[in-house]
Amino acid sequence: MPLLDKHLDDYADVVEPGTLERIRALAEPLRGARVLHLNATAYGGGVAELLATHVALLRDVGIDAEWHVIHGSDEFFAVTKTVHNALQGADVEWTPQMEHIYLERVLDNALQLEGEWDFVVIHDPQPAAMHDYARGHGVAPDSTKWIWRCHIDLTDANPQVFEFFRPFIETYDASVWTMQQFVPDSLQMDRVVIAPPCIDPLSVKNLDLPHPFVNEIVKQYGVRPNDPLIVQVSRFDPWKDPIGVIEAYRIVKEEFPTVQLVLAGSMATDDPDGFHYWELADEARAGDTDVHLLSNIQQVGNVQINAFQRLADVVMQKSLREGFGLTVSEGLWKGRPVVGGRCGGITLQIEDGVNGFLVDDVESAAKRTADLLRAPDRATEMGAAGREIVRRQFLSTRELEDWLRLYGELQ
């Protein structure tokens, strides 16, 4: 993947004192090491956003890093979407034919692996079997250290599907998880690392934007800048509960008749169900012109997402399962309070009643959103508290530090 240049020095005014010095000290003994990150999509999800920053910063501190994306057929990505849902707790049919489709495509990708890498980081289930296949076919040298990074919530993983993947995962030298609770008890590995992901405060999605510019952007999509606005940014996916968000919005609208809702997200190449859930959300809004469904198809990119989040009175992330939820930190970084589902990595980011609210259902999501709309001064205070929490815990420099420390330990 081609990447924009990023420079660690540019973060000096944003991060905690001493951060850049620690990063450079960790990077020095790794200078010149070759690191490959491999995932399933170049855009449309949080992993792609993380890698665009992380790999660029690795290069800036002297690491020879690259980001590659596996190739796959529609059939393969239909199987891996089923895997994704199953590992998050869905009851799915898992068949020998699906295993065959998965393993055949991963083998094909493994055989195309080139280069002498010191570290290979495999992200999520889609390419998880690559280490076993690359090692078995002599593609990767024995000296290479392999790391599996799981970005999803395996708290209630489908046992049959996880047991299929477990032997592949256990061949890795280390695995990295967002929360300890996500690590299945049956996993047998010597090195399990807990390291939540982070947002890039200097990315286009998170840079400061002038208020008049924000207003002009949202008007282009039919959003009224002076009326209340709820924004949820995420894939169109059942785990993000877009239908529940629309139901909560309708309850809020009974008290605030001019309130608007933006549901925005990208259609990713590894998510064949995205359009289906878009259509379900479109049916649920029932022609309500104050509910805006937006995606990259409507030319909604990072600048537009930035503008919607900045204008939002309430950022919502009403997930039912969530690995982390970068959009929570994105909203908090912009000084907006967040109403989020009480699940997974969202609970790491929201301190209930301090920088937002954790909710368990449609009714509580609506109630907490209305509470914030009634008390704009409190909402502003909560947003400010949230920005400081993100600055201390969830900026990309902290993630860079975590990874450099792990590379050093595995050397």
Secondary structure per residue as TSV (DSSP state, phi and psi in degrees):
chain	resnum	aa	ss	phi	psi
A	1	M	-	360.0	130.9
A	2	P	-	-71.1	142.9
A	3	L	-	-131.8	148.8
A	4	L	-	-74.4	149.6
A	5	D	-	-69.6	140.0
A	6	K	-	-131.8	146.7
A	7	H	-	-127.3	127.6
A	8	L	G	-58.5	-37.5
A	9	D	G	-57.8	-27.7
A	10	D	G	-65.9	-16.5
A	11	Y	G	-92.3	0.4
A	12	A	T	-58.5	-37.6
A	13	D	T	-82.8	-3.9
A	14	V	T	-105.1	-39.4
A	15	V	S	-92.8	171.3
A	16	E	-	-63.8	145.5
A	17	P	T	-56.4	140.2
A	18	G	T	90.6	-12.5
A	19	T	H	-63.5	-49.0
A	20	L	H	-66.2	-35.0
A	21	E	H	-65.3	-41.5
A	22	R	H	-63.4	-41.9
A	23	I	H	-62.5	-45.0
A	24	R	H	-65.8	-35.8
A	25	A	H	-66.2	-38.7
A	26	L	H	-70.2	-32.7
A	27	A	H	-78.0	-28.3
A	28	E	G	-55.9	-49.2
A	29	P	G	-71.2	-10.1
A	30	L	G	-99.6	-0.2
A	31	R	T	-53.3	128.5
A	32	G	T	88.7	-8.5
A	33	A	-	-63.4	146.0
A	34	R	E	-100.3	122.4
A	35	V	E	-125.2	129.5
A	36	L	E	-116.3	127.2
A	37	H	E	-105.9	135.0
A	38	L	E	-132.8	127.5
A	39	N	E	-142.5	-168.5
A	40	A	S	-104.7	-10.9
A	41	T	-	-149.1	146.8
A	42	A	S	-87.4	-13.9
A	43	Y	S	-159.4	167.3
A	44	G	S	95.3	2.3
A	45	G	S	-153.2	170.3
A	46	G	H	-65.3	-33.5
A	47	V	H	-62.5	-43.7
A	48	A	H	-61.7	-40.4
A	49	E	H	-64.3	-42.4
A	50	L	H	-60.8	-44.9
A	51	L	H	-69.3	-34.2
A	52	A	H	-59.0	-35.5
A	53	T	H	-85.6	-47.7
A	54	H	H	-61.5	-46.6
A	55	V	H	-66.8	-39.2
A	56	A	H	-63.3	-40.1
A	57	L	H	-71.7	-34.2
A	58	L	H	-57.6	-43.6
A	59	R	H	-62.2	-39.2
A	60	D	H	-66.2	-28.3
A	61	V	T	-96.3	14.2
A	62	G	T	100.0	8.8
A	63	I	-	-94.0	138.4
A	64	D	E	-87.3	87.7
A	65	A	E	-112.8	145.3
A	66	E	E	-137.2	158.6
A	67	W	E	-124.9	121.5
A	68	H	E	-117.6	154.7
A	69	V	E	-120.3	130.8
A	70	I	-	-69.4	159.6
A	71	H	-	-108.6	151.0
A	72	G	-	-160.5	160.3
A	73	S	-	-87.9	169.9
A	74	D	H	-58.9	-37.6
A	75	E	H	-63.4	-43.2
A	76	F	H	-62.7	-47.1
A	77	F	H	-71.0	-25.3
A	78	A	H	-66.1	-39.4
A	79	V	H	-67.0	-45.5
A	80	T	H	-69.1	-26.8
A	81	K	H	-68.3	-38.8
A	82	T	H	-61.5	-41.8
A	83	V	H	-59.9	-48.0
A	84	H	H	-55.1	-47.8
A	85	N	H	-65.7	-41.3
A	86	A	H	-64.6	-41.2
A	87	L	H	-70.4	-18.7
A	88	Q	T	-94.1	6.1
A	89	G	T	112.8	1.6
A	90	A	-	-74.1	146.8
A	91	D	-	-87.3	105.7
A	92	V	-	-124.3	162.4
A	93	E	-	-88.8	123.4
A	94	W	-	-118.3	117.4
A	95	T	-	-120.1	160.2
A	96	P	H	-57.0	-35.4
A	97	Q	H	-62.6	-40.3
A	98	M	H	-65.4	-40.7
A	99	E	H	-60.4	-41.9
A	100	H	H	-63.0	-46.6
A	101	I	H	-59.6	-43.7
A	102	Y	H	-63.6	-52.6
A	103	L	H	-68.2	-34.9
A	104	E	H	-62.1	-43.7
A	105	R	H	-73.1	-37.5
A	106	V	H	-65.6	-40.1
A	107	L	H	-59.3	-43.5
A	108	D	H	-58.5	-43.4
A	109	N	H	-68.7	-39.0
A	110	A	H	-62.6	-38.8
A	111	L	H	-68.5	-18.4
A	112	Q	T	-94.6	1.9
A	113	L	-	-67.5	127.4
A	114	E	-	-127.8	156.4
A	115	G	S	102.0	158.2
A	116	E	-	-99.5	102.0
A	117	W	-	-104.1	140.7
A	118	D	S	-82.1	-34.7
A	119	F	E	-138.6	135.1
A	120	V	E	-123.0	125.2
A	121	V	E	-111.6	119.1
A	122	I	E	-103.8	128.6
A	123	H	E	-105.4	120.7
A	124	D	S	69.4	-179.9
A	125	P	S	-70.3	-28.3
A	126	Q	T	-50.9	-48.2
A	127	P	T	-105.4	22.0
A	128	A	T	-60.1	-31.1
A	129	A	T	-80.7	0.2
A	130	M	H	-63.4	-36.9
A	131	H	H	-61.7	-48.1
A	132	D	H	-59.8	-42.8
A	133	Y	H	-73.3	-39.8
A	134	A	H	-65.0	-41.8
A	135	R	H	-66.6	-43.8
A	136	G	H	-65.9	-26.3
A	137	H	T	-105.9	12.7
A	138	G	T	68.3	21.8
A	139	V	-	-78.3	-37.0
A	140	A	S	-110.9	136.4
A	141	P	-	-66.9	154.3
A	142	D	T	-63.6	-23.9
A	143	S	T	-74.7	-16.2
A	144	T	-	-68.2	134.0
A	145	K	E	-94.9	131.4
A	146	W	E	-112.7	136.7
A	147	I	E	-129.1	133.3
A	148	W	E	-105.4	124.9
A	149	R	E	-107.5	115.5
A	150	C	-	-98.3	119.7
A	151	H	-	-99.4	-3.9
A	152	I	S	-110.3	167.3
A	153	D	-	-89.1	109.3
A	154	L	-	-101.2	21.6
A	155	T	T	-54.9	-39.3
A	156	D	T	-125.9	44.3
A	157	A	-	-62.3	141.6
A	158	N	-	-58.9	118.1
A	159	P	H	-59.2	-40.4
A	160	Q	H	-64.0	-43.9
A	161	V	H	-71.3	-41.6
A	162	F	H	-65.2	-37.5
A	163	E	H	-65.2	-27.3
A	164	F	H	-66.4	-41.3
A	165	F	H	-84.0	-27.3
A	166	R	H	-53.5	-47.3
A	167	P	H	-60.2	-33.6
A	168	F	H	-68.3	-42.9
A	169	I	H	-64.5	-38.3
A	170	E	T	-70.6	-9.8
A	171	T	T	-79.8	-13.0
A	172	Y	S	-75.4	156.7
A	173	D	S	-75.2	-23.4
A	174	A	E	-160.9	158.1
A	175	S	E	-130.6	148.6
A	176	V	E	-123.7	133.4
A	177	W	E	-132.1	158.0
A	178	T	S	-77.8	-38.4
A	179	M	-	-140.7	149.5
A	180	Q	G	-61.0	-34.5
A	181	Q	G	-63.2	-20.3
A	182	F	G	-78.3	-15.9
A	183	V	S	-82.9	115.2
A	184	P	-	-62.4	143.5
A	185	D	T	-61.3	-28.9
A	186	S	T	-78.0	-10.6
A	187	L	-	-71.6	126.4
A	188	Q	-	-112.3	100.0
A	189	M	-	-142.9	143.7
A	190	D	S	-75.0	-34.0
A	191	R	-	-121.7	103.3
A	192	V	E	-118.1	120.7
A	193	V	E	-112.2	135.6
A	194	I	E	-105.4	117.4
A	195	A	-	-153.6	99.0
A	196	P	-	-62.9	151.3
A	197	P	-	-73.2	176.4
A	198	C	-	-144.9	166.9
A	199	I	B	-104.1	157.1
A	200	D	-	-96.4	110.0
A	201	P	T	-68.4	-14.9
A	202	L	T	-104.8	7.8
A	203	S	S	-75.0	162.3
A	204	V	T	-57.9	-33.4
A	205	K	T	-69.8	-23.0
A	206	N	T	-118.1	-4.2
A	207	L	S	-64.9	150.9
A	208	D	-	-60.7	142.2
A	209	L	-	-126.4	138.3
A	210	P	-	-62.7	140.8
A	211	H	H	-57.0	-44.2
A	212	P	H	-60.1	-36.1
A	213	F	H	-65.3	-43.0
A	214	V	H	-57.3	-47.7
A	215	N	H	-59.7	-42.4
A	216	E	H	-67.6	-37.2
A	217	I	H	-63.1	-50.2
A	218	V	H	-67.9	-31.0
A	219	K	H	-61.7	-31.2
A	220	Q	T	-62.9	-19.5
A	221	Y	T	-109.3	16.3
A	222	G	T	80.8	11.7
A	223	V	-	-91.0	133.3
A	224	R	-	-86.7	116.7
A	225	P	T	-63.7	-23.7
A	226	N	T	-98.9	1.6
A	227	D	S	-106.0	155.3
A	228	P	-	-56.4	144.7
A	229	L	E	-138.2	129.2
A	230	I	E	-108.0	135.1
A	231	V	E	-131.0	127.5
A	232	Q	E	-121.8	125.9
A	233	V	E	-112.5	117.3
A	234	S	S	-174.3	168.3
A	235	R	-	-60.4	156.6
A	236	F	S	-84.9	101.5
A	237	D	-	-153.1	142.7
A	238	P	G	-61.4	-29.5
A	239	W	G	-71.7	-19.8
A	240	K	G	-87.5	-8.7
A	241	D	-	53.1	54.1
A	242	P	H	-61.4	-31.5
A	243	I	H	-66.8	-42.1
A	244	G	H	-62.8	-35.8
A	245	V	H	-63.9	-42.9
A	246	I	H	-63.6	-40.0
A	247	E	H	-64.5	-40.6
A	248	A	H	-64.4	-42.8
A	249	Y	H	-56.2	-42.1
A	250	R	H	-63.0	-37.9
A	251	I	H	-65.7	-44.1
A	252	V	H	-61.2	-36.5
A	253	K	H	-65.4	-23.0
A	254	E	H	-63.1	-32.7
A	255	E	H	-95.4	-31.8
A	256	F	-	-121.5	85.0
A	257	P	T	-64.6	-18.4
A	258	T	T	-97.2	5.9
A	259	V	-	-63.9	146.5
A	260	Q	E	-122.3	157.2
A	261	L	E	-129.8	130.0
A	262	V	E	-113.8	122.5
A	263	L	E	-111.0	112.2
A	264	A	E	-129.7	142.2
A	265	G	E	-172.8	168.8
A	266	S	-	-98.7	148.1
A	267	M	-	-88.9	112.5
A	268	A	-	-93.6	151.4
A	269	T	T	-67.6	-22.7
A	270	D	T	-98.5	15.0
A	271	D	-	-127.6	84.4
A	272	P	T	-69.5	-12.8
A	273	D	T	-89.8	-3.5
A	274	G	H	-56.6	-45.8
A	275	F	H	-67.4	-34.0
A	276	H	H	-62.1	-45.7
A	277	Y	H	-74.7	-25.6
A	278	W	H	-60.3	-47.4
A	279	E	H	-63.2	-38.7
A	280	L	H	-64.7	-40.1
A	281	A	H	-66.1	-37.5
A	282	D	H	-64.0	-40.5
A	283	E	H	-64.3	-40.0
A	284	A	H	-67.5	-32.0
A	285	R	H	-75.3	-17.2
A	286	A	T	52.0	43.0
A	287	G	T	78.7	6.2
A	288	D	-	-67.6	114.7
A	289	T	T	-74.5	-8.1
A	290	D	T	-89.5	-1.5
A	291	V	E	-105.4	116.0
A	292	H	E	-108.4	116.6
A	293	L	E	-97.2	119.1
A	294	L	E	-134.4	149.3
A	295	S	E	-155.5	-176.5
A	296	N	G	-61.5	-19.4
A	297	I	G	-66.0	-31.6
A	298	Q	G	-92.7	22.6
A	299	Q	T	63.5	31.8
A	300	V	-	-92.2	109.2
A	301	G	-	-116.6	-158.8
A	302	N	H	-65.4	-35.6
A	303	V	H	-64.6	-44.1
A	304	Q	H	-66.2	-42.3
A	305	I	H	-60.4	-43.3
A	306	N	H	-54.4	-47.6
A	307	A	H	-64.3	-44.3
A	308	F	H	-62.1	-44.0
A	309	Q	H	-65.2	-37.9
A	310	R	H	-68.4	-34.7
A	311	L	H	-80.9	-19.1
A	312	A	-	-59.2	136.4
A	313	D	S	-76.0	-34.8
A	314	V	E	-139.2	127.6
A	315	V	E	-92.6	132.8
A	316	M	E	-116.8	145.1
A	317	Q	E	-143.3	77.1
A	318	K	-	-85.5	58.3
A	319	S	-	-75.9	152.0
A	320	L	S	-96.2	-29.7
A	321	R	S	-138.5	140.9
A	322	E	-	-154.2	122.4
A	323	G	S	-62.3	-53.1
A	324	F	-	-141.3	-60.5
A	325	G	-	91.6	71.7
A	326	L	H	-55.9	-29.2
A	327	T	H	-66.2	-21.6
A	328	V	H	-66.5	-51.7
A	329	S	H	-63.7	-34.7
A	330	E	H	-60.5	-47.0
A	331	G	H	-64.1	-43.7
A	332	L	H	-63.8	-40.3
A	333	W	H	-60.3	-29.4
A	334	K	T	-88.4	9.0
A	335	G	T	77.2	23.5
A	336	R	-	-106.4	139.0
A	337	P	-	-70.3	149.2
A	338	V	E	-122.2	132.4
A	339	V	E	-102.2	115.2
A	340	G	E	-129.7	152.7
A	341	G	E	-63.6	141.3
A	342	R	S	-79.2	77.8
A	343	C	S	-156.9	150.3
A	344	G	T	46.1	-139.5
A	345	G	T	-67.6	-13.7
A	346	I	H	-62.1	-35.5
A	347	T	H	-69.9	-17.5
A	348	L	H	-74.7	-27.3
A	349	Q	H	-99.7	-32.8
A	350	I	-	-100.7	120.8
A	351	E	-	-92.7	109.5
A	352	D	B	-54.4	121.9
A	353	G	T	84.8	-6.0
A	354	V	T	-102.3	-54.4
A	355	N	T	-122.2	10.0
A	356	G	E	163.6	-161.6
A	357	F	E	-136.2	142.3
A	358	L	E	-96.4	133.4
A	359	V	E	-130.5	157.5
A	360	D	S	-115.1	-10.3
A	361	D	S	-160.4	178.7
A	362	V	H	-60.5	-44.8
A	363	E	H	-63.7	-44.0
A	364	S	H	-70.4	-32.4
A	365	A	H	-63.3	-43.1
A	366	A	H	-65.8	-43.8
A	367	K	H	-62.0	-46.8
A	368	R	H	-68.0	-35.1
A	369	T	H	-64.8	-44.6
A	370	A	H	-63.2	-38.8
A	371	D	H	-56.8	-43.5
A	372	L	H	-69.6	-36.3
A	373	L	H	-68.5	-30.4
A	374	R	H	-75.0	-23.5
A	375	A	-	-128.1	71.9
A	376	P	H	-60.9	-32.5
A	377	D	H	-65.5	-41.8
A	378	R	H	-65.4	-38.5
A	379	A	H	-60.3	-41.0
A	380	T	H	-63.9	-42.9
A	381	E	H	-62.4	-41.7
A	382	M	H	-66.1	-39.6
A	383	G	H	-62.3	-41.1
A	384	A	H	-63.7	-40.6
A	385	A	H	-63.2	-38.9
A	386	G	H	-64.5	-41.1
A	387	R	H	-60.1	-40.2
A	388	E	H	-69.0	-37.3
A	389	I	H	-62.1	-43.1
A	390	V	H	-65.1	-42.2
A	391	R	H	-58.5	-38.0
A	392	R	H	-79.9	-31.4
A	393	Q	H	-121.9	-26.0
A	394	F	S	-129.6	36.5
A	395	L	B	-101.7	154.0
A	396	S	H	-61.1	-22.9
A	397	T	H	-65.3	-34.6
A	398	R	H	-67.2	-38.8
A	399	E	H	-66.3	-40.7
A	400	L	H	-59.3	-43.6
A	401	E	H	-60.4	-44.0
A	402	D	H	-58.5	-46.1
A	403	W	H	-69.8	-41.2
A	404	L	H	-61.5	-38.3
A	405	R	H	-63.5	-42.7
A	406	L	H	-66.5	-44.7
A	407	Y	H	-56.2	-43.2
A	408	G	H	-62.9	-40.0
A	409	E	H	-67.7	-30.0
A	410	L	H	-86.9	-13.0
A	411	Q	-	-57.8	360.0
